[in-house]
Amino acid sequence: MSTDENTERKVLPCPCCGSEVTCSAGFQNGYGTYYFVKCSCGLSINGQFEADVLQRWNRRESAG
């Protein structure tokens, strides 16, 4: 795995409370596995592709 792939797979802390979170496989249906990033504060995101879920979770809007 390249350094870029390692960076993409890293899960940033929760943008609301700063808690550490992980990405985990949730349930499977006829289309594949769904992945979830969930925080104890209630914020969560999910999707069918792990890379997409991580990319969306790690996206941060810059202030200003």
FIFINU-665271 format. One record per residue: residue number from 1; residue in three letters; x, y, z of N, C-alpha, C in turn. Coordinates in nm, 2 decimals, always signed. Atoms other than C-alpha are relative to their C-alpha. Layout:
KOLTI  k  r  n.c1  n.c2  n.c3  ca.c1  ca.c2  ca.c3  c.c1  c.c2  c.c3
KOLTI  NUM  Ala  X  Y  Z  X  Y  Z  X  Y  Z
...
//
This chain:
KOLTI  k  r  n.c1  n.c2  n.c3  ca.c1  ca.c2  ca.c3  c.c1  c.c2  c.c3
KOLTI  1  Met  +0.09  -0.12  +0.00  +0.00  +0.00  +0.00  +0.09  +0.12  +0.00
KOLTI  2  Ser  -0.08  -0.12  +0.01  +0.14  +0.34  -0.10  -0.03  +0.10  +0.12
KOLTI  3  Thr  +0.02  -0.10  -0.10  +0.17  +0.64  +0.13  -0.13  +0.07  -0.02
KOLTI  4  Asp  +0.13  -0.07  +0.03  -0.12  +0.81  -0.05  -0.12  -0.08  +0.04
KOLTI  5  Glu  +0.11  +0.08  -0.05  -0.34  +0.51  +0.02  -0.02  +0.00  +0.15
KOLTI  6  Asn  +0.01  +0.00  -0.15  -0.25  +0.51  +0.39  -0.06  +0.13  +0.04
KOLTI  7  Thr  +0.06  -0.13  -0.04  -0.34  +0.88  +0.41  -0.15  +0.00  -0.03
KOLTI  8  Glu  +0.14  +0.00  +0.03  -0.67  +0.82  +0.24  -0.08  -0.09  +0.09
KOLTI  9  Arg  +0.07  +0.10  -0.09  -0.76  +0.53  +0.47  +0.00  +0.05  +0.15
KOLTI  10  Lys  +0.00  -0.05  -0.13  -0.68  +0.73  +0.78  -0.14  +0.07  +0.03
KOLTI  11  Val  +0.13  -0.06  -0.03  -1.00  +0.84  +0.96  +0.03  +0.11  +0.10
KOLTI  12  Leu  -0.02  -0.12  -0.09  -0.99  +1.19  +1.11  -0.10  +0.00  +0.12
KOLTI  13  Pro  +0.09  -0.01  -0.11  -1.14  +1.26  +1.45  -0.14  +0.07  -0.04
KOLTI  14  Cys  +0.13  -0.06  +0.02  -1.51  +1.37  +1.47  +0.01  +0.15  -0.01
KOLTI  15  Pro  -0.01  -0.15  +0.01  -1.55  +1.73  +1.35  -0.08  +0.07  +0.10
KOLTI  16  Cys  +0.08  -0.06  -0.10  -1.81  +1.79  +1.61  +0.06  +0.00  +0.14
KOLTI  17  Cys  -0.04  +0.01  -0.13  -1.66  +1.66  +1.93  +0.15  -0.03  +0.02
KOLTI  18  Gly  -0.15  +0.03  +0.00  -1.30  +1.56  +1.84  +0.03  -0.15  +0.04
KOLTI  19  Ser  -0.02  +0.14  -0.04  -1.35  +1.19  +1.95  +0.06  -0.08  -0.12
KOLTI  20  Glu  -0.06  +0.09  +0.10  -1.15  +0.92  +1.77  -0.12  -0.09  -0.05
KOLTI  21  Val  +0.10  +0.08  +0.06  -1.37  +0.71  +1.53  +0.07  -0.11  -0.09
KOLTI  22  Thr  -0.06  +0.10  +0.09  -1.32  +0.40  +1.31  -0.11  -0.02  -0.11
KOLTI  23  Cys  +0.09  +0.04  +0.11  -1.47  +0.29  +0.98  -0.02  -0.15  +0.01
KOLTI  24  Ser  +0.02  +0.14  -0.01  -1.64  -0.05  +1.00  -0.10  -0.05  -0.10
KOLTI  25  Ala  +0.09  +0.06  +0.09  -1.83  -0.29  +0.78  -0.13  -0.02  +0.08
KOLTI  26  Gly  +0.13  +0.01  -0.07  -2.20  -0.28  +0.87  -0.07  -0.12  -0.05
KOLTI  27  Phe  +0.08  +0.11  +0.04  -2.45  -0.50  +0.69  +0.03  -0.02  -0.15
KOLTI  28  Gln  -0.01  +0.03  +0.14  -2.45  -0.67  +0.35  -0.14  -0.02  -0.05
KOLTI  29  Asn  +0.13  +0.03  +0.07  -2.74  -0.67  +0.10  +0.04  -0.05  -0.14
KOLTI  30  Gly  -0.02  +0.05  +0.13  -2.77  -0.78  -0.26  +0.10  +0.08  -0.08
KOLTI  31  Tyr  -0.09  -0.09  +0.07  -2.55  -0.49  -0.37  +0.14  +0.00  +0.05
KOLTI  32  Gly  -0.13  +0.00  -0.06  -2.26  -0.54  -0.14  +0.00  +0.04  +0.15
KOLTI  33  Thr  -0.02  -0.04  -0.14  -2.13  -0.43  +0.20  -0.02  +0.15  +0.02
KOLTI  34  Tyr  +0.01  -0.14  -0.03  -2.22  -0.10  +0.36  +0.09  +0.03  +0.12
KOLTI  35  Tyr  -0.10  -0.04  -0.09  -1.96  +0.08  +0.56  -0.05  +0.12  +0.08
KOLTI  36  Phe  +0.04  -0.10  -0.09  -2.01  +0.31  +0.86  +0.11  +0.07  +0.07
KOLTI  37  Val  -0.08  -0.07  -0.10  -1.82  +0.58  +1.05  -0.10  +0.06  +0.10
KOLTI  38  Lys  +0.09  -0.05  -0.10  -2.00  +0.65  +1.37  +0.08  +0.05  +0.12
KOLTI  39  Cys  -0.07  -0.06  -0.12  -1.91  +0.87  +1.67  -0.10  -0.01  +0.11
KOLTI  40  Ser  +0.09  +0.01  -0.12  -2.04  +0.85  +2.02  -0.09  +0.12  +0.02
KOLTI  41  Cys  +0.08  -0.12  -0.01  -2.18  +1.20  +1.99  -0.13  -0.01  -0.09
KOLTI  42  Gly  +0.12  +0.02  +0.08  -2.43  +1.07  +1.73  +0.03  +0.03  -0.15
KOLTI  43  Leu  -0.03  -0.02  +0.14  -2.26  +1.19  +1.41  +0.04  -0.13  -0.07
KOLTI  44  Ser  -0.04  +0.12  +0.08  -2.24  +0.92  +1.14  -0.01  +0.03  -0.15
KOLTI  45  Ile  +0.00  +0.00  +0.15  -2.19  +0.86  +0.77  +0.01  -0.14  -0.04
KOLTI  46  Asn  -0.01  +0.13  +0.05  -2.24  +0.55  +0.57  +0.00  +0.00  -0.15
KOLTI  47  Gly  +0.00  +0.02  +0.15  -2.21  +0.42  +0.21  +0.04  -0.14  -0.04
KOLTI  48  Gln  -0.03  +0.13  +0.05  -2.15  +0.12  +0.00  +0.15  -0.02  -0.02
KOLTI  49  Phe  -0.14  +0.02  +0.03  -1.78  +0.18  -0.07  +0.08  +0.07  +0.11
KOLTI  50  Glu  -0.08  -0.05  -0.11  -1.53  +0.22  +0.21  +0.08  +0.12  -0.03
KOLTI  51  Ala  -0.08  -0.12  +0.04  -1.30  +0.46  +0.02  -0.09  +0.12  -0.01
KOLTI  52  Asp  +0.09  -0.12  +0.01  -1.60  +0.69  -0.05  -0.04  +0.05  +0.14
KOLTI  53  Val  +0.04  -0.04  -0.13  -1.72  +0.68  +0.31  +0.12  +0.08  +0.07
KOLTI  54  Leu  -0.11  -0.06  -0.07  -1.37  +0.77  +0.44  +0.03  +0.14  -0.06
KOLTI  55  Gln  -0.02  -0.13  +0.06  -1.33  +1.05  +0.18  -0.10  +0.10  +0.04
KOLTI  56  Arg  +0.11  -0.10  -0.04  -1.66  +1.21  +0.27  +0.02  +0.03  +0.15
KOLTI  57  Trp  -0.02  -0.02  -0.14  -1.59  +1.17  +0.65  +0.12  +0.10  +0.02
KOLTI  58  Asn  -0.13  -0.08  -0.02  -1.24  +1.32  +0.62  -0.01  +0.14  -0.07
KOLTI  59  Arg  +0.01  -0.13  +0.06  -1.36  +1.62  +0.41  -0.03  +0.10  +0.10
KOLTI  60  Arg  +0.02  -0.11  -0.09  -1.34  +1.94  +0.60  +0.00  +0.13  -0.07
KOLTI  61  Glu  +0.02  -0.13  +0.06  -1.46  +2.28  +0.49  +0.09  +0.10  +0.07
KOLTI  62  Ser  -0.09  -0.10  -0.06  -1.21  +2.56  +0.55  -0.09  +0.12  +0.04
KOLTI  63  Ala  +0.07  -0.12  -0.05  -1.34  +2.85  +0.76  +0.05  +0.12  -0.07
KOLTI  64  Gly  -0.04  -0.12  +0.05  -1.34  +3.18  +0.60  -0.04  +0.03  -0.14
//
